[in-house]
Amino acid sequence: MSFAGSLMKPTVSRLLAAAALATLTVVLSGATASRDAVLKPDKLVLVSTTDVKGKTSPCGCHIPKGGLSRRAAYLDSLRADYGQVMLVDNGGFFPEDGETHRDVAVFLMDMMKKLNVTAVNVGERDLVYGRAFLEQNVKQSRLPVVSANLLDKRSRRPVFPPAIVTQVGTVKVGIFGLITNKAELGKAGDSLVIDDPLATARRQVAELKRKGAQVIVLLSQLDKPDSEDLVSAVDGIDAVVVGRNPLPMLKGEMIKNTIACYGGEQGHYACRSILSLDANKHLATAEAEAVTLVAEVGERADIAATVKAFDDGFNEKLRQKEIEKVAKAKAEVTDESPSHFVGGHLCIRCHPKEGTQWKTTAHAVAWKTLVDTKSDAKAECLGCHVAGYQRPGGFTTAATTGFLADVQCESCHGMGTDHDRFSDAEHHPSAKMCVSCHDSKNDPHFNFETALLKVTHTNTSGETIQKKTVKGPTDKPPTMSGRRG
């Protein structure tokens, strides 16, 4: 071997060693960077909704709240501050409006998938269209639905996966769902049975721990008292989302070792539970808060555009169905009801001063607020924005009974054909009548005595219109036009 050759071997060895060391350094620095990439790894943030009831957009007359686009925006804001954030839905998201709203149920499932929801529970409302409808759309949307105690009656096996275990950043999270054994199963009752929630919970906690879950979350459609009793009796549940028509509580509660979150309904709130973790990624402390999804939360533009396109199309579909319904009803009825609504334009002929004053109130633009928000085909909104909805001779559609749009004379004083019964004495609106629309949900700060002074026929200040804040296109409402009679 030459002198040069004898020198080459150690030189090559040193080069190889140096390369190996450099590779090891890269690997180690990469592992460190990977750990550092998780922002606040000692925090797990659980964002939840429950009992959304088919609401896709902000709703509520006083302060519109909720909506998918605001939910998405709020989630994005949390992910900017925390590295371990997960979104869940506690079920009860199907609409309450019957067969006409199946499209809304399907749309919500698709949108939850788009929002990357980690797990979705099943509530009794989600079975309103039958078992087959729910199963088919879960499969098509690939929505991660869990329900541990909703069983096939014949096999006694869960219809959906009872639970999931998922990695969220540095922590392994187990999530399971429960439905109340008090549920009305409706169409699905022939093929489904509900197992005991307490026994099921104990089995699921044990199984999730066996699979390595470091944090365990319960999605509970058991209502507030039963949810609290269950987590008091079953050890090992770190967080519970309380559902089945819950009232919102701005602050959650610790029930033994479980943080309970009470996020209200209709998607008005996003419940945020922040779980602080110890070195072993187990729960150390926790806090929860129901965050109201108001305009200040912001909207995610892509979600807002998708929702708007769906809502506009769906509302037009409802409008066409209503027109068909009215046409069919007219074909079947030969004589109108002797008592019916006549429209404020007739009242104003004899009461011009009152009519002029009425036009200075928010009641005179009630229909416009629906048009501006594309809600003018929503049955749950119409009754409080027109005269006589679903009553004899009352409002049906803008095209056929536009003269009954807005909260007008007959809304407060009664049907025009009954005028002779109350014309001899002043006919004042009652508090009971007003709170049928200005209730705790739509107008939580309503005070009858104060509000009446603002719309009484001697007040021409226009203050109720000046306080209107609804934004949208300036479609002219069909008020007092399209006359009848």
Helices and strands as residue ranges (DSSP letters): H 3-37, E 43-49, H 68-81, E 85-89, G 98-101, H 102-114, E 119-120, G 124-127, H 131-141, E 150-152, E 163-168, E 171-179, G 186-190, E 192-194, H 197-210, E 215-221, H 224-233, E 239-242, E 253-255, E 258-262, E 269-277, E 283-292, G 295-297, H 301-332, H 344-350, H 352-358, G 362-365, H 366-372, H 379-382, H 398-401, G 402-404, H 409-413, G 416-418, H 419-422, H 431-434, H 448-455, H 463-466
